[in-house]
Amino acid sequence: MPTDSSRSLIDLDHPMLKVHDLEQARQAFQRLGFTVTPLRSNEPMGGGSTGGRGGNHMVMLTPQTDGTTNMLELAYADPAHAWPALQTLLGGPEGIALLVHSPRSAVALRDEWEAAGIECDPVFEVRNTFTDPETGHQDLIHFRVAQPSGRDWLIPFGAAEIFDFEHYLRADWRAHDNGAIFWSDIELIVPASAIESGLAHLRKVYAVDPALQADGTHRLQIHRLRLHLLNHEQARERHPGISLRTRDAEICHTALTIQVADVAATRQLLEERRVPHAVRDDGSLAVAPAEACGTLLNFVQAAS
């Protein structure tokens, strides 16, 4: 059953996925059948007027809750030009660098987090115009950010209150060759020694207890989206026969479940594009993190 969370938190919104090379990341996700937006260069990540290579690409999916985006963000901070905070945030291995939430009010959520013992930076606002370098289409990008000051746990959390959704809901960006509709599950894979501290942190973030599952993992559900916390051994048991190795580590720390319109058509696309994948007993498809910039992808049939 869905779980009520902090009053000002609407839902999970999107994972910011750190990648090592933006163009290679775009090509990798395009090969997997996703539509990937053009480069959005920006100064905090060490792009834009800095002259650096920092910025992001987006995979826009279909929101499952009003006031959210349900996208994937592929992000890179140019270490020679990025803001120190972004260098730190995006300085680790490929996979989730930040788990972003949608709040009704960034200010109110910041206050709730601080009351729960999570020290936060001052809320800041971003407002600019994005010109699509490939079509010339212009969108307003306008959001307000609530962000904890430090890294209280292995996986950083934040929130973005978006004021204009046109940029995120373009039909051409939400049409994907692999039939992707939305991501439904995020797995955070951590050492066993980080589980208890992770549970304590999640209680502060969400004001609820993640539910212990029969397989020993923990799950937190808000509306249709689910967050899973599991250790390395549990990840290997959950994903047998799949290499979890990344270019940074022996085991990835991120897995995403993507709901697709027709999993058989997705399988055909992966085969045509020679993307290595495993077919599970339930017909779902697993693509190892080596093929998706450090993130394990599970493609599953969406319920009709």
Secondary structure as GFF3:
##gff-version 3
##sequence-region A 1 304
A	DSSP	beta_strand	9	18	.	.	.	ID=ss1
A	DSSP	alpha_helix	22	31	.	.	.	ID=ss2
A	DSSP	beta_strand	40	41	.	.	.	ID=ss3
A	DSSP	three_ten_helix	48	50	.	.	.	ID=ss4
A	DSSP	beta_strand	55	60	.	.	.	ID=ss5
A	DSSP	beta_strand	71	76	.	.	.	ID=ss6
A	DSSP	alpha_helix	84	89	.	.	.	ID=ss7
A	DSSP	beta_strand	95	103	.	.	.	ID=ss8
A	DSSP	alpha_helix	106	115	.	.	.	ID=ss9
A	DSSP	beta_strand	124	131	.	.	.	ID=ss10
A	DSSP	beta_strand	138	146	.	.	.	ID=ss11
A	DSSP	beta_strand	157	162	.	.	.	ID=ss12
A	DSSP	three_ten_helix	166	168	.	.	.	ID=ss13
A	DSSP	beta_strand	180	190	.	.	.	ID=ss14
A	DSSP	three_ten_helix	192	194	.	.	.	ID=ss15
A	DSSP	alpha_helix	195	206	.	.	.	ID=ss16
A	DSSP	beta_strand	211	212	.	.	.	ID=ss17
A	DSSP	beta_strand	218	222	.	.	.	ID=ss18
A	DSSP	beta_strand	225	231	.	.	.	ID=ss19
A	DSSP	alpha_helix	232	238	.	.	.	ID=ss20
A	DSSP	beta_strand	254	260	.	.	.	ID=ss21
A	DSSP	alpha_helix	263	272	.	.	.	ID=ss22
A	DSSP	beta_strand	278	279	.	.	.	ID=ss23
A	DSSP	beta_strand	285	287	.	.	.	ID=ss24
A	DSSP	three_ten_helix	289	291	.	.	.	ID=ss25
A	DSSP	beta_strand	296	301	.	.	.	ID=ss26
###
